[in-house]
Amino acid sequence: MTVRRFGPLLRLGLAAIFVATLGVGLLGLPEGEPTDAVAAPSGVVAPLAGRLTVPGLWTAYAARFVTPEGRVVDDVNGGVSHSESQGYGMLLALAADDRDAFRRIWTWTRANLFLRPDGLASWRWQPGPAPNVRDPNNASDGDVLIAWALLQAGDAWSDPAFAAAGRRLARAVWDRNVVKTAWGPTLLPAVAGFRAGDRRDGPVINPSYWIFPAFADFDRLVPDRDWSGLAAAGAKILASGRGATGLPAEWLSLAGHDPVPADGFPAVFGYNAVRVPLYLAWTAGVKREALAPFMTRWSKEGADAPAMAVVDLAGGRDLESFADPGYRAVAALVACALEGTRIPDALRTADVDHYYPATLRALALIAVEMRHPTCW
């Protein structure tokens, strides 16, 4: 499995430039011990159903990215579908209270991605000649998203089949992707390729795969696994691995005393890591210091036009702007969570850009509705 998305600048070869800096570790916090980024899950499920309230947004999103069969299409990356995109599609359909779309997306996902014997989904489906699934590995964030959507749908719609499928998948994620480290229970990005035995700098993790609001729900709905411990471990890793810029790297090695950028990946805060503040701000009990570095970085040009960019963590330079307006919804959510700043009207429209920023915008608006409704 490889990094799934980069903007044009990185695709043109910047990864090679960063190889020379991959051995540079991120600095720890300036003084004292790291603090947890989020409180322990409360055990109270905040309902997702009906929380996508922007008129027409789901209709426009589904028309552009969801096929009649239920495949959620990544329009920038060759029309592929991921377990991630399917999970996001299920969450958005639930938030729009669209049961038909939810069932279609889940039916396609179950038929086309759940090909592994361990109950996890293969991470990518490619259009064209068979086989459409050419890499059987999973992606744990996609599995978590799908399980979360199923559990929430089972709860909201009193559907025991959805609830049972969600519990099975959540347990499979834990049993196959969670390992013990010095930080506590630790979520690997996939079953294969990231363990201590797979890489010299293993285990390697991706901080954006820690979907904190999902773990809070799992804590109540699948209580036979230590989801609060998993959330606490992710919070500690984020606090220790954010370095001088205050931003986490896309991929972190946990082989040493402190998290450092993993070998073979650019040492950047980029398109994966932009989800970290989204999930933090979506979580009950998030602590101010966890979100403050993002707001500091993005407030240079004001809330209506935040300075969001891929950041070189070795030098602190902005490399490439997050150009699509959907990304700004994450910055707006952070400002809302920290300062109560009103969500700009420009983000509360039915317009959609490309799949990924459109998805992030919809998720950020759901998070506002669920956790910070005074920002409307």
N, C-alpha and C positions, 0 to 999 in steps of 0.2 A: 504494500500500500504506500502511496506517495502523497505528498501535499497536494490538495485537490484544487486550490485556486490561488492564482496570483494575478495581479494586474499586468498590463502590457509591459511596463518597465522591467519588472522582474522576469517576465517570460523571455525578454530579449537577452538575458544572460547575466543578470546581476548575481545570481546564485554562485556563479564561479568566482566572482570578486570576493564574496564573503568567506570562501573556504579558508582563506589565510587567517581570518579572525575568529574562527569557530572555537579555537582553544582558549579564548579569553573568557574568563568566568564573569558572571554578573556579580556585582557587589552586594553584600548583605545590607540589612538596615543599618543606618549610621550608628545607632547605639541601642543597647538593651536587647531583649529577646523579641522575636517576631510576635505580633498579636494576631489572633484569629480574625479572618476577614468577615465571617458571618457567624451569627449565633447558631446554636444547635437547632435542628428542625423542631418546629413547635408541635408537630403531630396533628395540626389542623389543616385539612385540605381546603385550599381556596379554589372554588369552582372556576373552571375555564369556560364552560358552556355559556354561550351568549355574551362573551366579553369583547368580541370584535364588533364595536358599535359604530364605526365610521361607515356611513351609508355608501353602498356600492363597492366597497373595497374588496370584499371577498368575491363578489360577482366578477369584477374585473380581473382579479388574480386568477380565479379558476378558469376563466375564459382563455387567459393567455398561457397558463402553465400546467393545467390539469387536463389530460386527454379524457375522452369519453369512457375509456376503460379504467381510468384511475391512476395513470402514471403521471407523476409530477416531474416536469421537464426542466432541466438546467439549460437555459437557452444560450448561455455563454460558452459552456464546456461541451460543445458538440452534440447537444440534445440528449445527454446521458441522464439517467436517474440514479439517485443514491438512496441508501437506507435513510440517510439524513433528510433528503428532500421528501421522501414518503412520510417520514415522521413529522416534519414540519407541516406538510399538507394535511395530515390527519389532525394535528393540533389546531390549525386554522379553520378547518371544516367544523370541528367541535366548537371553536370559539364563535363561529358564525351560526351555530345550531343547525348545520346542514347535514342531516343524518344520511341522506342518500349519497352525497359526495364522500362522507366519511367511510361508508360501507364500500363504495367503489374503490377508494384509495387503499383501504385495508385488504380488500379481496385481491387486487392486483399485486400488492406487496407480498401477501402470503403465498400467492401462486408463483411469483417470479423471483423473489429474493430469498425466501426461506427454504434453501436447498441444502443447507448444512445439517449434519446429523446431530449437532449439539443444541439445536433450537434457536440459534442466532441467525441473523440475516447476512447474506453476502452484501458487500458494501456498494457495488456498482453494477448497473445494467447498462449496456451499450447498444444503441440501435444498429441495425444492419444484420448481416448473416449470423446465423447461430454458430457457436454458442454466444448468447448475449451476456452471460456472466462468465468472464474470462479469468477473474481473480476471485477465488472462493473465500478469501479472508473477509472478516467482518470489520465494522467500525463501531466502536462501543457507543459513540454519541448517537449514531443512528438507532441503535438498539434501544438506548435509553429513551429517546424521543418517541419511538413507536410504543414502547411499554407505557410511558407516561400518558400518551394519548388514549391507549386502550383502557388503562385504569381510570382515567378521568371520565371517559365515555361510559364505562360500566357504572360508575357512580352517578353520573348526571342523568343517564337514560335508563337506569335500573336494568341493565343488560348483563346478566351473569356470564354470558359467553365472552364478551369483551373483557370483563373483569378477570376471568380465569386466564385468558390468553395473556393479558398484561402481567399477571402474577408469574406465570411460567417464564415469560421473557425476562422480567426483572431478575428472577432467581438465576436464570441462565447467564445474564450479564455478570452478576456477582460471582457465580461459581467458575466462570471461564475467563473473566477479564480483571478481577480484583485480586491483587497480591498483597502480601504483608511487606511493608518497608519500615524504615526507621520513622517515617512520618505517620504511620498508621495504615489502615486499609487504603490501597492506592489503585486507581482505575487506569489500566493500560489502554492504549488506543485500539488495540485489536488482540485477538488470541495469539497470532503469530507475528514475530518480527520485532518486538519491543521489550522483551524480558531481559533479565540479567544474562541469561544464557544465550540470547540471540545476538547481542551487541556488546562490544567492549565497554561502551559507556551506558549500558542498560542497568536498571530499567529506564526507559524513556517515556515521557508522558506529554500530553497536549493539554494545557490548562483549560482550553475552551471546551473540552469534553466533560468538564465538571458542571453539570446542569443542576445547579443548587436548588431551584424550585421543584424540580422533579424529585430529587432525593428527599426533600421535605415531605412530599406526598407519599413516596415509597415507604417512609418511616412509619406511617400509619397503616397503609394498605398492604404492605408486604413486610410485616414486623419481624420476620424470622431472619433478617439479615441486618447488619449494623450500618444502616444508611447514615445515621448521624455521625458515626465514626468516619465514614467516607467523606462526608461534607467537611468535618473538622480537619481531616488530613489535607484536603484540597485547599482549605483556607490557610493552613500553615505553609504549604508549598508556595502559594501565591505571595504570602507575606515575606517569605525568605527569598523568592526568586524574581522579585520585581526590579532589583538593581537600582542604579543611579537615576535612571529615567523615571522610575516608578511604574514602568510598564512591563508586563511579562513577555517572554519570548514565546514564539509559536510552539516550539518543541524544546523540552527541558530534560536534561540528564539528571537522574537522582543517584548516580554512582558515588558521588563524593559527599562531603559534609553539607554543602549547600547546592541547591539546584543551579545548573549552568546550561547555556545553550547546547543542544545535542549536536554531536558530530554529523556532518553531512546535510544539515539544514541551515538556511540563512539565519543569522542571529538578528531577527527582526520581530517587531510587533506589527502584525499584518492582518490579512483578510480572515484568518482563523481567529486570531486573538481578539478581534473587535467584539466577539461574542462574550468575552469574559465580563466586561462591565454590564452588558445586557442581562446576563444571568444573575450577577450580583444585585443589581438594582431591582430585579424581579423577586428577590428573596426577602421574606420577613426577617427582621432582625439584622440586616446588613449594617456593618459599622462604617462610620464616616471615613475612616482612614483607608478603607478598601477602595472607595470610589474617588476620593479626592485627587489622586494623581491623574486620572483620566480627565477630570474637569479642568485641572490646571493646564494640561496639554492642549485641550480643545477650546479653551476660552479666549484664545488670542484674538479671534476675529468676531467675538460676540456669539450669542446663542443662536441667532438666525443663520449664521454662516460659520460654523465651527471649523477650526483648522485641523481637519482629520486627515491623517496620512499614515502610510507605512513608515515606520521609524527604524533606522539603523541603531540597534541598542549599544553597539560598541562606541559609536561616536555621537549618538543622540541626534543625528540629522534626519530631517524628513526626506523621504526618498520619492514618494509617489502619492498624490492626493487620492483619497477615496472620492472619486468623482461623482458617482451616482447619488442623487439626493436622499435616497433611502437610508444611507449610512448616518445621515444627520439625526435621524430619529433616535439612534443610540445615545448620541451626545445630549439630545434634548431630554431623554429619559434620565440620564445621570444628573443633569442640572435640576430636573424636577425632583429626583430623590434627595438631593443634597440641599437645595435651596428653595424648593417649592415653585420653581420657575414654570410659568404657563407653557404648555405645548404650543408651538407656533401653528397658526392656521394652515400654513403651506404644507405641513405634514399630515393634516387631517383631511386628505382628499382621497378620491377613488383612483387617482392616477397610479400606474405601476411602471417601474423601470425594469431592469433585468431581474431574473429570478432571485438571486441572493440578496441584493439590497432591498428588493420589494418584500422579501420574506422577513428580513430584519426589521423593516419599518412596521410591518403588521404585528410582529411579536412585541416590539417596543410599545406600540399602542395598546396591546392587550395587557402588558405589564403595568402601564399607567392606569388602566381601568381597574385592574385587580388590586394594586398596591398603593397607588398615589392618585386617587380620583380627584383630589382638590386641584391638581395641575390642569384640569380641563378648563 
